[in-house]
Amino acid sequence: MKIKYGLGRKCINPEVPISLAGYFNKRMWDKVLDDIEVRAVVLKSGGEFAAILQFDLLCINHRLYKAVEREVKRAKLKNISMKNLLVCATHAHTAPDVNGDPNSEVFCKFAAARAIEALEDAAEELYPGELLGGMAEDSRFIFNRRYWMKNGSVVTNPGKLNPDIVRPEGEIDPQIPMLAVNTDDGLALLITSIVNHTDTIGGCGVSADWPGFMRRALEPEMAPGAMVLPLIGASGNINHFDVTTDMNQTTYAEPERIGKGYAESIRKVWGSLQPVAGKGLTYTAKKVKSYPREIDAAEIAEAEAIMAKYPDIDVSSPESVQDLTSEDLAKGTPFALKYFANALLKQAAKKEKPEFLLSCIKFGDSAVIASLPSEPFVEIGLTLRRSIFNDRLCLVTSHGNYNGGKGYGGGYIPNSWNYGRGGYEPTPRSSGYSIHTADLLLSGWRKLSRKK
Protein backbone atom coordinates (compact mmCIF):
# COMPACT_ATOMS: atom_id res chain seq x y z
CA MET A 1 0.00 0.00 0.00
CA LYS A 2 1.40 3.37 -1.06
CA ILE A 3 1.28 6.08 1.59
CA LYS A 4 2.61 9.57 2.26
CA TYR A 5 3.87 10.54 5.68
CA GLY A 6 5.15 13.50 7.66
CA LEU A 7 6.86 13.52 11.05
CA GLY A 8 7.40 16.05 13.82
CA ARG A 9 8.60 15.95 17.41
CA LYS A 10 9.21 18.43 20.20
CA CYS A 11 10.67 18.19 23.69
CA ILE A 12 8.17 18.79 26.50
CA ASN A 13 10.43 18.65 29.55
CA PRO A 14 8.72 20.70 32.30
CA GLU A 15 9.82 24.29 32.80
CA VAL A 16 7.78 24.97 35.95
CA PRO A 17 7.63 23.29 39.38
CA ILE A 18 5.21 20.40 39.01
CA SER A 19 4.63 16.99 40.54
CA LEU A 20 5.19 13.84 38.55
CA ALA A 21 2.12 11.72 37.85
CA GLY A 22 0.84 8.22 38.48
CA TYR A 23 1.38 7.74 42.20
CA PHE A 24 -0.65 8.28 45.35
CA ASN A 25 1.90 10.73 46.73
CA LYS A 26 3.22 14.06 45.48
CA ARG A 27 6.66 13.94 43.75
CA MET A 28 8.06 17.28 42.59
CA TRP A 29 10.42 16.79 39.65
CA ASP A 30 14.03 17.62 40.44
CA LYS A 31 16.02 16.45 37.39
CA VAL A 32 15.70 15.22 33.81
CA LEU A 33 16.92 11.67 33.35
CA ASP A 34 16.03 11.69 29.66
CA ASP A 35 13.86 13.92 27.50
CA ILE A 36 10.13 13.47 27.15
CA GLU A 37 8.49 14.36 23.85
CA VAL A 38 5.32 14.94 21.92
CA ARG A 39 5.44 13.16 18.55
CA ALA A 40 3.29 13.93 15.50
CA VAL A 41 2.58 11.71 12.52
CA VAL A 42 0.55 12.80 9.49
CA LEU A 43 -0.52 10.12 7.01
CA LYS A 44 -2.17 10.39 3.59
CA SER A 45 -3.43 7.69 1.25
CA GLY A 46 -6.19 7.62 -1.33
CA GLY A 47 -6.75 11.34 -0.85
CA GLU A 48 -7.61 10.95 2.84
CA PHE A 49 -5.61 12.23 5.82
CA ALA A 50 -5.19 11.06 9.42
CA ALA A 51 -2.85 12.18 12.17
CA ILE A 52 -1.60 10.95 15.52
CA LEU A 53 -0.27 13.00 18.42
CA GLN A 54 1.48 11.03 21.16
CA PHE A 55 2.68 12.56 24.43
CA ASP A 56 5.18 11.02 26.85
CA LEU A 57 2.67 11.69 29.64
CA LEU A 58 0.50 9.66 32.00
CA CYS A 59 -2.76 10.33 30.15
CA ILE A 60 -4.71 12.63 27.87
CA ASN A 61 -7.24 14.16 30.20
CA HIS A 62 -9.99 16.62 29.31
CA ARG A 63 -7.81 19.65 30.13
CA LEU A 64 -4.95 18.62 27.83
CA TYR A 65 -7.27 17.47 25.05
CA LYS A 66 -9.10 20.80 25.07
CA ALA A 67 -5.78 22.67 25.06
CA VAL A 68 -4.76 20.68 21.97
CA GLU A 69 -8.15 21.38 20.38
CA ARG A 70 -7.69 25.13 20.87
CA GLU A 71 -4.23 25.02 19.32
CA VAL A 72 -5.41 22.96 16.34
CA LYS A 73 -8.18 25.48 15.63
CA ARG A 74 -5.74 28.37 15.97
CA ALA A 75 -3.19 26.75 13.65
CA LYS A 76 -5.76 26.19 10.87
CA LEU A 77 -3.92 23.26 9.35
CA LYS A 78 -5.15 22.59 5.84
CA ASN A 79 -5.87 18.87 6.09
CA ILE A 80 -5.80 18.10 9.82
CA SER A 81 -8.45 18.86 12.43
CA MET A 82 -9.81 17.22 15.55
CA LYS A 83 -12.04 15.20 13.19
CA ASN A 84 -9.11 13.13 11.95
CA LEU A 85 -6.64 13.40 14.84
CA LEU A 86 -5.99 10.67 17.42
CA VAL A 87 -4.40 11.98 20.63
CA CYS A 88 -2.76 9.46 22.97
CA ALA A 89 -0.12 9.06 25.69
CA THR A 90 2.55 6.56 26.68
CA HIS A 91 1.36 6.54 30.31
CA ALA A 92 4.79 7.55 31.63
CA HIS A 93 4.77 7.76 35.44
CA THR A 94 7.86 9.98 35.40
CA ALA A 95 6.20 12.84 33.54
CA PRO A 96 4.33 15.95 34.75
CA ASP A 97 0.92 15.55 36.37
CA VAL A 98 -1.77 16.92 34.04
CA ASN A 99 -4.56 16.41 36.57
CA GLY A 100 -4.24 17.69 40.11
CA ASP A 101 -1.03 19.72 40.44
CA PRO A 102 -1.47 23.52 40.78
CA ASN A 103 0.69 23.99 37.67
CA SER A 104 -1.13 21.36 35.59
CA GLU A 105 -3.01 23.96 33.56
CA VAL A 106 0.20 25.87 32.81
CA PHE A 107 1.94 22.69 31.70
CA CYS A 108 -0.99 21.55 29.54
CA LYS A 109 -0.96 24.86 27.64
CA PHE A 110 2.80 24.52 27.14
CA ALA A 111 2.56 20.88 26.01
CA ALA A 112 -0.31 21.64 23.62
CA ALA A 113 1.61 24.52 22.04
CA ARG A 114 4.62 22.23 21.51
CA ALA A 115 2.31 19.58 20.07
CA ILE A 116 1.02 21.92 17.40
CA GLU A 117 4.57 22.89 16.50
CA ALA A 118 5.28 19.19 15.98
CA LEU A 119 2.06 18.72 14.02
CA GLU A 120 2.86 21.70 11.79
CA ASP A 121 6.28 20.22 11.08
CA ALA A 122 4.69 16.89 10.22
CA ALA A 123 2.09 18.44 7.92
CA GLU A 124 4.49 20.82 6.16
CA GLU A 125 5.76 18.27 3.65
CA LEU A 126 4.70 14.67 3.08
CA TYR A 127 7.04 12.05 1.64
CA PRO A 128 6.20 8.89 -0.30
CA GLY A 129 6.64 5.41 1.10
CA GLU A 130 5.16 1.95 1.29
CA LEU A 131 3.12 0.78 4.30
CA LEU A 132 4.28 -2.53 5.77
CA GLY A 133 2.86 -4.62 8.59
CA GLY A 134 3.85 -7.52 10.77
CA MET A 135 4.10 -9.02 14.23
CA ALA A 136 6.83 -9.43 16.84
CA GLU A 137 6.51 -11.16 20.19
CA ASP A 138 8.16 -10.82 23.59
CA SER A 139 6.89 -12.29 26.86
CA ARG A 140 10.01 -11.61 28.96
CA PHE A 141 8.85 -8.38 30.58
CA ILE A 142 5.10 -8.72 31.15
CA PHE A 143 3.12 -10.17 34.03
CA ASN A 144 -0.50 -9.97 35.05
CA ARG A 145 -0.09 -8.03 38.27
CA ARG A 146 -3.32 -9.24 39.92
CA TYR A 147 -2.97 -12.55 41.76
CA TRP A 148 -5.30 -15.03 43.38
CA MET A 149 -4.15 -15.58 46.94
CA LYS A 150 -4.56 -18.57 49.24
CA ASN A 151 -7.38 -16.82 51.15
CA GLY A 152 -9.48 -16.64 47.96
CA SER A 153 -9.03 -12.92 47.32
CA VAL A 154 -7.22 -11.09 44.51
CA VAL A 155 -4.35 -8.74 45.39
CA THR A 156 -2.58 -6.25 43.13
CA ASN A 157 1.22 -6.32 43.43
CA PRO A 158 1.24 -8.69 46.42
CA GLY A 159 5.01 -8.45 46.81
CA LYS A 160 7.90 -10.47 45.52
CA LEU A 161 8.28 -14.08 46.69
CA ASN A 162 4.99 -13.87 48.58
CA PRO A 163 4.23 -17.47 49.64
CA ASP A 164 0.47 -16.83 49.60
CA ILE A 165 0.35 -16.28 45.83
CA VAL A 166 -1.57 -19.02 44.01
CA ARG A 167 -1.70 -17.84 40.37
CA PRO A 168 -2.30 -14.76 38.19
CA GLU A 169 -5.91 -13.69 37.86
CA GLY A 170 -5.80 -13.05 34.13
CA GLU A 171 -3.93 -13.16 30.85
CA ILE A 172 -1.00 -11.36 29.27
CA ASP A 173 -0.56 -10.27 25.65
CA PRO A 174 3.02 -10.77 24.42
CA GLN A 175 2.30 -10.01 20.76
CA ILE A 176 3.62 -6.75 19.27
CA PRO A 177 1.69 -5.75 16.11
CA MET A 178 3.60 -3.26 13.97
CA LEU A 179 3.09 -0.90 11.05
CA ALA A 180 6.02 0.71 9.23
CA VAL A 181 6.64 3.07 6.35
CA ASN A 182 9.48 1.92 4.13
CA THR A 183 11.43 4.27 1.84
CA ASP A 184 14.50 4.02 -0.37
CA ASP A 185 16.58 4.96 2.68
CA GLY A 186 15.03 2.32 4.95
CA LEU A 187 12.26 2.43 7.53
CA ALA A 188 11.17 6.03 8.13
CA LEU A 189 8.35 5.30 10.58
CA LEU A 190 7.72 2.36 12.88
CA ILE A 191 4.49 2.16 14.90
CA THR A 192 4.36 -0.54 17.57
CA SER A 193 1.69 -1.56 20.08
CA ILE A 194 3.13 -3.06 23.26
CA VAL A 195 1.13 -4.20 26.27
CA ASN A 196 3.02 -3.13 29.40
CA HIS A 197 2.86 -0.48 32.09
CA THR A 198 5.34 2.39 31.84
CA ASP A 199 6.16 2.58 35.53
CA THR A 200 9.63 1.17 36.13
CA ILE A 201 11.67 3.97 37.70
CA GLY A 202 10.07 5.72 40.67
CA GLY A 203 11.69 8.78 42.20
CA CYS A 204 11.50 12.38 41.01
CA GLY A 205 13.40 12.35 37.72
CA VAL A 206 11.68 13.11 34.42
CA SER A 207 11.90 10.21 31.95
CA ALA A 208 10.08 8.62 29.02
CA ASP A 209 10.59 5.23 30.72
CA TRP A 210 11.17 2.08 28.62
CA PRO A 211 9.46 3.42 25.43
CA GLY A 212 12.16 6.11 25.34
CA PHE A 213 14.95 3.57 25.56
CA MET A 214 13.27 1.48 22.87
CA ARG A 215 12.97 4.45 20.52
CA ARG A 216 16.54 5.55 21.07
CA ALA A 217 17.79 2.02 20.39
CA LEU A 218 15.88 1.62 17.10
CA GLU A 219 15.79 5.05 15.47
CA PRO A 220 19.55 5.29 14.70
CA GLU A 221 19.23 2.04 12.70
CA MET A 222 16.38 3.39 10.56
CA ALA A 223 16.31 6.03 7.80
CA PRO A 224 17.69 9.50 8.62
CA GLY A 225 15.16 11.44 10.71
CA ALA A 226 13.10 8.30 11.36
CA MET A 227 10.58 7.96 14.18
CA VAL A 228 9.36 5.13 16.39
CA LEU A 229 5.84 5.66 17.73
CA PRO A 230 5.44 3.32 20.75
CA LEU A 231 1.70 2.89 21.28
CA ILE A 232 0.81 1.40 24.67
CA GLY A 233 -1.74 -1.40 24.45
CA ALA A 234 -4.39 -2.35 27.00
CA SER A 235 -2.21 -2.87 30.08
CA GLY A 236 -4.25 -1.76 33.11
CA ASN A 237 -3.59 -5.07 34.85
CA ILE A 238 -0.12 -5.72 33.36
CA ASN A 239 3.29 -4.65 34.59
CA HIS A 240 6.96 -5.70 34.57
CA PHE A 241 7.24 -7.08 38.12
CA ASP A 242 8.30 -10.72 38.29
CA VAL A 243 7.09 -11.87 41.71
CA THR A 244 9.09 -15.09 41.46
CA THR A 245 12.35 -13.17 41.95
CA ASP A 246 13.67 -10.70 44.51
CA MET A 247 15.35 -8.57 41.83
CA ASN A 248 15.04 -4.82 42.36
CA GLN A 249 12.82 -3.70 39.47
CA THR A 250 12.33 -0.05 40.40
CA THR A 251 15.57 1.51 39.16
CA TYR A 252 16.72 3.55 36.16
CA ALA A 253 18.45 0.44 34.82
CA GLU A 254 15.09 -1.32 34.51
CA PRO A 255 13.60 0.78 31.67
CA GLU A 256 16.88 0.40 29.79
CA ARG A 257 16.74 -3.40 30.19
CA ILE A 258 13.12 -3.54 29.04
CA GLY A 259 13.34 -0.95 26.26
CA LYS A 260 16.45 -2.46 24.70
CA GLY A 261 14.92 -5.91 25.12
CA TYR A 262 11.84 -4.91 23.14
CA ALA A 263 14.07 -3.28 20.52
CA GLU A 264 15.94 -6.58 20.17
CA SER A 265 12.71 -8.53 19.58
CA ILE A 266 11.43 -5.97 17.05
CA ARG A 267 14.75 -5.81 15.21
CA LYS A 268 14.65 -9.57 14.63
CA VAL A 269 11.46 -9.39 12.57
CA TRP A 270 11.36 -5.98 10.91
CA GLY A 271 13.13 -7.39 7.86
CA SER A 272 10.14 -9.68 7.31
CA LEU A 273 7.44 -7.00 7.37
CA GLN A 274 5.01 -7.37 4.47
CA PRO A 275 3.13 -4.79 2.36
CA VAL A 276 -0.32 -3.88 3.72
CA ALA A 277 -2.98 -4.92 1.22
CA GLY A 278 -5.53 -2.53 -0.25
CA LYS A 279 -5.67 1.14 -1.09
CA GLY A 280 -6.36 4.25 0.93
CA LEU A 281 -6.90 5.05 4.58
CA THR A 282 -9.96 6.16 6.49
CA TYR A 283 -10.41 7.82 9.86
CA THR A 284 -13.64 7.17 11.70
CA ALA A 285 -14.68 7.87 15.29
CA LYS A 286 -17.51 7.12 17.67
CA LYS A 287 -18.55 8.53 21.02
CA VAL A 288 -19.52 6.05 23.72
CA LYS A 289 -21.39 7.12 26.83
CA SER A 290 -21.10 5.39 30.18
CA TYR A 291 -22.15 6.15 33.76
CA PRO A 292 -20.44 7.05 37.02
CA ARG A 293 -19.31 4.17 39.19
CA GLU A 294 -22.19 2.36 40.91
CA ILE A 295 -21.84 2.61 44.70
CA ASP A 296 -24.52 1.12 46.92
CA ALA A 297 -25.68 2.12 50.40
CA ALA A 298 -23.75 -0.67 52.10
CA GLU A 299 -20.46 0.52 50.56
CA ILE A 300 -21.16 4.08 51.64
CA ALA A 301 -21.97 2.94 55.19
CA GLU A 302 -18.77 0.91 55.37
CA ALA A 303 -16.70 3.86 54.14
CA GLU A 304 -18.33 6.19 56.67
CA ALA A 305 -17.57 3.68 59.44
CA ILE A 306 -13.90 3.56 58.42
CA MET A 307 -13.71 7.35 58.36
CA ALA A 308 -15.15 7.47 61.89
CA LYS A 309 -12.85 4.69 63.15
CA TYR A 310 -9.66 6.60 62.33
CA PRO A 311 -10.44 10.27 63.13
CA ASP A 312 -6.80 11.24 63.68
CA ILE A 313 -5.52 10.05 60.28
CA ASP A 314 -5.26 12.85 57.71
CA VAL A 315 -6.02 11.82 54.12
CA SER A 316 -7.12 15.21 52.86
CA SER A 317 -3.82 16.70 51.65
CA PRO A 318 -1.30 15.49 49.04
CA GLU A 319 1.44 15.62 51.68
CA SER A 320 -0.43 13.10 53.82
CA VAL A 321 0.15 10.25 51.36
CA GLN A 322 3.93 10.47 51.10
CA ASP A 323 4.36 6.92 52.38
CA LEU A 324 1.39 5.17 50.77
CA THR A 325 2.59 2.16 48.75
CA SER A 326 1.03 -0.78 46.95
CA GLU A 327 2.16 -2.93 49.88
CA ASP A 328 0.05 -0.77 52.21
CA LEU A 329 -2.92 -1.33 49.93
CA ALA A 330 -2.38 -5.08 49.85
CA LYS A 331 -2.09 -5.23 53.65
CA GLY A 332 -5.06 -2.92 54.25
CA THR A 333 -3.27 -0.56 56.65
CA PRO A 334 -5.45 1.96 58.52
CA PHE A 335 -4.16 4.81 56.37
CA ALA A 336 -4.89 2.90 53.15
CA LEU A 337 -8.34 1.94 54.37
CA LYS A 338 -9.24 5.53 55.21
CA TYR A 339 -7.65 6.88 52.02
CA PHE A 340 -9.82 4.64 49.86
CA ALA A 341 -12.92 5.17 52.02
CA ASN A 342 -12.55 8.92 51.56
CA ALA A 343 -12.16 8.44 47.81
CA LEU A 344 -15.28 6.25 47.67
CA LEU A 345 -17.38 8.91 49.37
CA LYS A 346 -16.13 11.56 46.94
CA GLN A 347 -16.89 9.29 44.01
CA ALA A 348 -20.39 8.60 45.32
CA ALA A 349 -21.14 12.32 45.09
CA LYS A 350 -20.07 12.54 41.43
CA LYS A 351 -22.87 13.10 38.93
CA GLU A 352 -21.03 13.68 35.63
CA LYS A 353 -21.53 10.93 33.07
CA PRO A 354 -18.31 9.94 31.32
CA GLU A 355 -18.15 10.02 27.53
CA PHE A 356 -15.37 8.44 25.49
CA LEU A 357 -14.16 9.05 21.95
CA LEU A 358 -13.00 5.97 20.05
CA SER A 359 -10.71 6.71 17.11
CA CYS A 360 -10.12 4.27 14.25
CA ILE A 361 -7.56 4.58 11.45
CA LYS A 362 -8.04 1.88 8.81
CA PHE A 363 -5.37 1.10 6.23
CA GLY A 364 -6.65 -0.64 3.13
CA ASP A 365 -8.23 -3.99 3.83
CA SER A 366 -5.85 -5.43 6.40
CA ALA A 367 -4.66 -3.06 9.13
CA VAL A 368 -6.14 -0.74 11.75
CA ILE A 369 -5.08 1.49 14.66
CA ALA A 370 -7.76 1.46 17.38
CA SER A 371 -7.91 3.69 20.45
CA LEU A 372 -9.19 2.91 23.94
CA PRO A 373 -9.50 5.44 26.78
CA SER A 374 -7.70 5.38 30.12
CA GLU A 375 -6.27 2.09 31.47
CA PRO A 376 -8.25 -0.84 30.08
CA PHE A 377 -7.41 -4.36 31.25
CA VAL A 378 -5.54 -6.59 28.83
CA GLU A 379 -8.55 -8.79 28.04
CA ILE A 380 -10.33 -5.77 26.53
CA GLY A 381 -7.49 -5.19 24.09
CA LEU A 382 -7.34 -8.90 23.28
CA THR A 383 -11.06 -8.91 22.45
CA LEU A 384 -10.57 -5.88 20.22
CA ARG A 385 -7.64 -7.47 18.38
CA ARG A 386 -8.69 -11.11 18.21
CA SER A 387 -12.47 -10.90 17.96
CA ILE A 388 -13.59 -7.54 16.60
CA PHE A 389 -10.64 -7.06 14.22
CA ASN A 390 -9.62 -10.69 13.90
CA ASP A 391 -9.27 -10.35 10.11
CA ARG A 392 -6.88 -7.38 10.32
CA LEU A 393 -3.57 -6.46 11.86
CA CYS A 394 -4.78 -4.38 14.82
CA LEU A 395 -2.63 -1.97 16.83
CA VAL A 396 -4.34 -0.86 20.04
CA THR A 397 -3.43 2.37 21.79
CA SER A 398 -4.79 3.02 25.27
CA HIS A 399 -4.91 6.45 26.98
CA GLY A 400 -6.60 7.75 23.86
CA ASN A 401 -8.37 11.09 23.60
CA TYR A 402 -9.95 12.62 26.71
CA ASN A 403 -10.49 9.80 29.23
CA GLY A 404 -14.19 10.31 29.84
CA GLY A 405 -14.45 14.07 29.76
CA LYS A 406 -14.47 16.79 32.38
CA GLY A 407 -14.35 15.44 35.90
CA TYR A 408 -12.51 12.27 34.91
CA GLY A 409 -8.73 12.40 35.03
CA GLY A 410 -8.33 8.80 33.97
CA GLY A 411 -8.63 5.51 35.77
CA TYR A 412 -8.72 1.79 35.27
CA ILE A 413 -11.28 0.02 33.12
CA PRO A 414 -11.49 -3.55 34.46
CA ASN A 415 -13.57 -6.35 33.01
CA SER A 416 -16.97 -6.73 34.67
CA TRP A 417 -15.82 -9.94 36.39
CA ASN A 418 -12.86 -8.26 38.13
CA TYR A 419 -15.09 -6.29 40.49
CA GLY A 420 -15.57 -7.64 43.99
CA ARG A 421 -12.50 -9.86 43.95
CA GLY A 422 -9.95 -7.45 45.42
CA GLY A 423 -7.02 -5.35 44.21
CA TYR A 424 -7.06 -1.58 44.00
CA GLU A 425 -7.85 -1.12 40.28
CA PRO A 426 -11.62 -1.84 40.63
CA THR A 427 -12.04 0.39 43.70
CA PRO A 428 -14.03 3.63 43.24
CA ARG A 429 -10.86 5.63 43.92
CA SER A 430 -9.08 4.04 40.94
CA SER A 431 -12.03 3.29 38.66
CA GLY A 432 -14.64 6.03 38.61
CA TYR A 433 -16.47 4.61 35.62
CA SER A 434 -19.44 2.24 35.66
CA ILE A 435 -18.62 -1.44 36.08
CA HIS A 436 -20.22 -1.94 32.64
CA THR A 437 -17.78 0.40 30.87
CA ALA A 438 -15.64 -2.33 29.28
CA ASP A 439 -18.73 -3.90 27.72
CA LEU A 440 -19.98 -0.52 26.49
CA LEU A 441 -16.62 0.26 24.88
CA LEU A 442 -16.44 -3.10 23.13
CA SER A 443 -20.02 -2.70 21.93
CA GLY A 444 -19.04 0.71 20.54
CA TRP A 445 -16.08 -0.84 18.78
CA ARG A 446 -18.21 -3.57 17.21
CA LYS A 447 -20.41 -0.85 15.69
CA LEU A 448 -17.45 1.29 14.64
CA SER A 449 -15.66 -1.66 13.02
CA ARG A 450 -18.56 -2.08 10.59
CA LYS A 451 -18.30 1.49 9.30
CA LYS A 452 -16.89 1.82 5.77
Salt bridges, closest charged atoms under 4 A:
ASP30 OD1 - LYS31 NZ 3.15
ASP34 OD1 - ARG216 NH1 3.79
GLU37 OE2 - ARG9 NE 3.24
GLU37 OE1 - ARG39 NH1 2.84
GLU37 OE1 - ARG215 NH1 3.45
ASP56 OD1 - ARG39 NH2 2.72
GLU69 OE1 - LYS66 NZ 3.03
GLU71 OE2 - ARG74 NH1 2.81
GLU105 OE2 - LYS109 NZ 3.88
GLU117 OE1 - ARG114 NH1 2.81
ASP121 OD2 - LYS10 NZ 3.47
ASP138 OD2 - ARG140 NH2 2.72
GLU169 OE1 - ARG146 NE 2.66
GLU169 OE2 - ARG421 NH1 2.94
ASP173 OD1 - ARG385 NH2 2.95
ASP199 OD2 - HIS93 NE2 3.96
GLU219 OE2 - ARG9 NH2 2.89
GLU219 OE1 - ARG215 NH1 3.93
GLU221 OE1 - ARG267 NE 2.80
GLU254 OE2 - ARG257 NH2 2.74
GLU256 OE2 - LYS260 NZ 2.76
GLU264 OE1 - ARG140 NH1 3.21
GLU355 OE1 - LYS287 NZ 3.96
GLU375 OE1 - HIS91 NE2 3.07
GLU375 OE1 - HIS197 NE2 3.14
GLU425 OE2 - ARG145 NE 2.96
GLU425 OE1 - ARG146 NH1 2.78
